[in-house]
Every structure is written in structure tokens, then in C-alpha cells.
């Protein structure tokens, strides 16, 4: 197989299985504070009508619902049914009656009325044309409305000391995403994407949470990446399940981290937000 060939994968490459839901839960724990800071910097506040595109199991939608309060509303949109079941259950558990979830294509979904804000976390890297997606999002909000997206720079993950299993993971993971046609550094491209979409210079927030030792939550994210992506890893010829050993990968990785008292730097996440012009061109 030609290692330089890109084989675009149209579907969400990480799937919607139970391991993927566990991976997303770990991401929520690591990046929860950053997500809140991004929404606050964007200006999401009480009374707003908000849509969360690519909502998955609802982390961002629920965070937005807490901010818009009982006088506002939030709708989460995703094209996978399974995460939406989890999202609805979480909303019920938190008694957030103002948030709803709809199954739909984020590139064609239409709200019933203009929104005050459109947000999306970790979605642009999976879309074929991020600029077009931001342009469309801007059309869904009222004049002066908020467009806010957050994404990740996957190349920034690392540990000290360097762990052999993490090094192998980075090679497999990043190469698979490259061959699948995904951007691995979308976080660093957000400002340029907003500019190309005709939006003002965005407000940027960022975080790269660091953790220490074998108990770090981030090791679950690493192992979850491999488990969720394994079918694509094998399909694109990057590695095999035998080579990776997914069933025990997390345990082995945590053992290495414990033995070396390693510090894990989770990937940099950048949130960008801007307001649309007060009048349409």
C-alpha cells in the first residue's frame, strides 16, 4: 500500500459504540472546564436560543442549557442515534427541560427560527469543508448572533518521560486520521477558517490539561481512540489488532505511566467565537 495515499472516510471515523461513549465521557472530564470557559467567552447567556451541531452525548448542549437557563432553549443535533439516547437521558437526570435533541445532518439541518448562537465542539475536523460549514452556521443565527466552534490539535499530545506505548499510539492514530482525510491540527486553523468564512477575528480560548501518573483520565482517551478507530486503522493498513493489542492497551499504558511517574499533556483544544455582522450583506 502506498503510504502517501489518502483514502477519505465520509462517516464519523470513531463510531458510536459503547467504547466510544466511554471515550467521550473521559473527554468531558478532561475538557469540561475549558468547554465552559469557551461558551462564556463566546457570550452564551440566559434567554438565548442555541444549537449545538454534532452534539454527540450532549456535553456542550447541556453546558449551554445551564447558561441559557429556563428562559432560553438549546437543541443538540447529531446524525447518530445512539449518542442522542444518552444525551436525552442526561438531560432528564439534570432536569434540564429546555434542551432537546434531534437526529439530523449538521450540514443540512434547519432551525424553526433564527438562533442566537450556533456552537460545535470537535466537529470541524471531521467535515470535508470546514469553511463552508462555518459559513452555513453563520446563516442560522440572527444578525449579531454568535458562531462558536472548538477543536483539537492532536499533534500536541505527549508525555514526559516519553512512553513507548504512547509513541506507538501517536504514530498509528495520526497516520490513520491523515489517510482518512482528517485534519489533525484543526485547533490551530480555527482563526483562519473563521476569516475565510467572512467572520470577524474570533475570540480564542485554549487549554491543554496536564495530568500526572498512571491514574490520569487522559490515558482512557488514548485507549478509547484506538478502540474506536481500530476498524479504520486496519482498513487503511496502518496497523493490525494483533500489533496494537487493544484489549490490554490501556492497562499496559497505565502501567508504563505509573512505573515512570509520567506527566501526560492532553492535546491542546482551542475555542473560537465571533458574532455575525448586524446587517446582512
C-alpha positions in Angstrom: 0.0 0.0 0.0 1.2 3.5 -0.9 1.7 5.2 2.5 1.2 8.6 0.9 -2.3 7.8 -0.4 -5.2 9.5 1.3 -8.5 7.5 1.4 -11.2 9.9 2.6 -13.6 8.3 5.0 -17.0 10.0 4.9 -18.5 8.7 8.1 -17.5 9.7 11.6 -14.4 7.6 11.9 -14.8 7.0 15.7 -18.3 5.5 15.5 -20.9 5.4 18.3 -20.2 2.2 20.1 -20.1 1.8 23.9 -16.3 2.3 24.0 -16.7 5.5 22.0 -19.3 6.7 24.6 -16.8 5.9 27.3 -14.1 7.8 25.4 -16.4 10.8 25.1 -17.2 10.7 28.8 -13.4 10.8 29.6 -13.1 13.8 27.2 -15.9 15.5 29.1 -14.0 15.1 32.4 -10.7 16.4 31.0 -12.1 19.3 29.0 -15.3 20.3 30.9 -13.8 23.4 32.4 -12.4 24.5 29.1 -15.7 24.0 27.4 -17.4 26.2 30.0 -14.8 28.9 29.6 -15.2 28.8 25.8 -19.0 29.2 26.0 -18.7 32.0 28.5 -16.1 33.8 26.3 -18.5 33.4 23.3 -21.2 35.2 25.3 -23.8 32.4 25.7 -26.1 33.8 28.4 -29.6 33.5 29.8 -32.5 33.6 27.4 -30.6 32.6 24.2 -31.7 30.1 21.6 -28.7 27.9 20.9 -27.9 24.9 18.6 -25.1 22.5 19.2 -24.1 20.9 16.0 -22.6 17.4 16.2 -23.7 17.2 19.8 -22.9 13.5 20.5 -23.9 12.5 24.0 -24.7 16.1 24.9 -21.7 17.6 26.8 -21.8 21.0 25.1 -25.6 21.2 24.7 -26.0 20.6 28.5 -23.3 23.1 29.3 -25.1 25.6 27.1 -28.5 24.8 28.7 -27.2 25.6 32.1 -26.1 29.0 30.8 -29.3 30.0 28.9 -31.5 29.0 31.8 -35.3 28.5 31.9 -35.9 31.4 29.6 -33.7 30.1 26.8 -33.5 26.9 24.8 -30.9 24.5 23.3 -31.2 21.9 20.6 -28.5 19.4 20.0 -28.2 17.9 16.5 -26.3 14.7 15.6 -26.7 12.1 12.8 -26.1 9.1 15.1 -29.0 7.8 17.1 -27.1 6.1 19.9 -25.4 9.2 21.4 -28.7 11.1 21.3 -30.3 8.4 23.6 -27.6 9.1 26.1 -27.9 12.8 25.7 -31.6 12.8 26.4 -31.2 10.6 29.5 -28.6 13.0 30.8 -30.9 16.0 30.2 -33.6 14.2 32.1 -31.3 13.4 35.0 -30.3 17.0 35.3 -33.9 18.1 34.8 -32.9 20.5 32.0 -36.3 20.7 30.3 -35.2 23.5 27.9 -32.7 21.3 26.0 -33.9 18.9 23.2 -32.0 16.6 20.8 -32.7 16.0 17.2 -31.3 13.5 14.7 -30.1 15.2 11.6 -27.3 16.0 9.2 -25.4 19.0 10.6 -24.7 20.2 7.1 -28.4 20.5 6.2 -30.3 20.8 9.5 -32.5 23.9 9.7 -33.9 25.5 12.9 -37.5 26.6 13.1 -36.4 30.2 13.7 -33.2 32.1 13.7 -30.9 31.3 16.6 -28.9 33.5 18.9 -25.9 31.1 18.8 -24.6 28.1 17.0 -21.8 26.1 18.7 -19.9 22.9 17.9 -17.1 21.1 19.6 -14.7 18.6 17.8 -16.8 18.6 14.7 -14.9 20.8 12.1 -12.0 18.3 11.9 -14.4 15.7 10.7 -16.1 17.8 7.9 -14.9 17.9 4.3 -15.1 21.7 4.1 -14.8 23.4 7.5 -15.1 26.9 6.0 -18.4 26.0 4.2 -19.7 24.6 7.5 -18.9 27.8 9.4 -20.5 29.9 6.6 -23.6 27.9 6.9 -23.6 28.1 10.7 -23.5 31.9 10.4 -26.6 31.8 8.3 -28.5 30.0 11.0 -28.1 32.8 13.5 -29.8 36.2 13.7 -27.7 39.3 12.7 -25.2 39.9 15.5 -25.6 36.2 16.6 -22.8 34.0 17.9 -20.8 31.4 15.9 -18.5 29.3 18.1 -16.5 26.2 17.4 -13.9 24.4 19.4 -11.4 21.9 18.1 -8.2 20.0 18.9 -4.6 19.9 17.9 -3.9 16.2 18.2 -0.2 16.5 17.4 0.3 18.3 20.8 -0.3 15.2 23.0 2.8 14.0 24.7 4.3 12.7 27.9 7.5 13.2 30.0 9.3 10.9 30.1 8.3 9.6 26.6 6.4 6.3 26.9 6.9 3.7 24.2 3.2 2.8 24.0 2.2 6.5 23.7 4.7 7.0 20.9 3.3 4.0 19.0 -0.2 5.2 19.6 0.6 8.6 18.2 2.1 7.0 15.0 -1.0 4.8 14.5 -3.6 7.4 15.4 -2.2 10.4 13.5 -1.4 8.4 10.4 -4.9 6.8 10.3 -6.5 10.2 10.5 -4.2 11.6 7.8 -5.1 8.8 5.5 -8.8 9.2 6.3 -8.6 12.8 5.2 -9.0 14.4 8.7 -7.2 17.5 9.9 -5.1 16.7 13.0 -4.4 20.3 13.9 -7.8 22.0 13.4 -7.5 23.9 16.7 -4.7 25.9 15.2 -6.6 26.5 11.9 -9.8 27.9 13.5 -8.9 31.6 13.2 -8.1 31.1 9.5 -11.3 29.2 9.0 -13.4 32.0 10.6 -11.6 34.6 8.4 -12.2 32.6 5.3 -15.9 32.3 6.3 -16.1 36.1 6.4 -16.4 36.4 10.1 -14.6 38.9 12.3 -11.4 37.9 14.1 -12.6 35.4 16.7 -12.1 35.5 20.5 -9.9 32.5 21.3 -9.7 30.4 24.4 -7.5 27.4 24.9 -6.4 24.6 27.3 -4.1 21.7 27.3 -4.7 20.0 30.6 -1.8 18.2 32.2 -2.1 15.1 34.4 0.4 13.0 36.4 0.8 9.3 36.8 -1.0 6.1 35.9 -4.4 7.3 37.1 -4.7 10.2 34.6 -8.0 10.3 32.9 -6.3 11.1 29.6 -5.0 7.5 29.3 -8.6 6.4 28.9 -8.9 8.8 26.0 -5.8 7.4 24.3 -7.0 3.8 24.7 -10.5 4.8 23.6 -9.1 6.4 20.5 -7.5 3.2 19.4 -10.5 1.0 20.3 -13.0 3.3 18.5 -10.7 3.8 15.5 -9.5 0.2 15.2 -11.7 -0.8 12.2 -10.4 2.2 10.2 -6.8 1.6 11.4 -7.0 -1.9 9.9 -9.0 -0.9 6.8 -6.4 1.7 5.9 -3.5 -0.6 6.5 -1.8 1.4 9.3 -1.6 -1.4 11.9 -3.4 -4.6 13.0 -5.3 -5.5 16.1 -2.6 -8.1 16.8 0.1 -5.4 16.7 -1.9 -2.9 18.9 -3.4 -5.3 21.4 -6.4 -3.2 22.1 -7.9 -5.3 24.9 -5.0 -4.6 27.3 -3.6 -1.4 25.8 -5.0 0.9 28.5 -3.7 -1.3 31.3 -0.3 -1.6 29.7 -0.2 2.2 29.1 -1.2 3.0 32.7 1.5 0.6 34.0 4.1 2.4 31.9 2.9 5.7 33.2 3.0 4.5 36.8 6.4 3.0 36.5 7.9 6.2 35.1 5.7 8.7 37.1 4.9 10.2 33.7 3.2 13.6 33.2 0.6 13.5 30.4 -0.1 16.6 28.4 -3.5 16.2 26.9 -3.9 17.8 23.4 -4.4 21.5 23.0 -8.0 22.5 22.5 -8.9 25.9 21.1 -12.3 27.5 21.2 -13.1 30.3 18.8 -16.2 32.6 18.7 -17.3 35.6 16.7 -20.5 37.5 16.1 -22.1 37.8 12.7 -22.5 41.3 11.2 -25.5 43.3 12.4 -26.7 43.6 8.8 -26.6 41.0 6.1 -24.6 41.9 3.0 
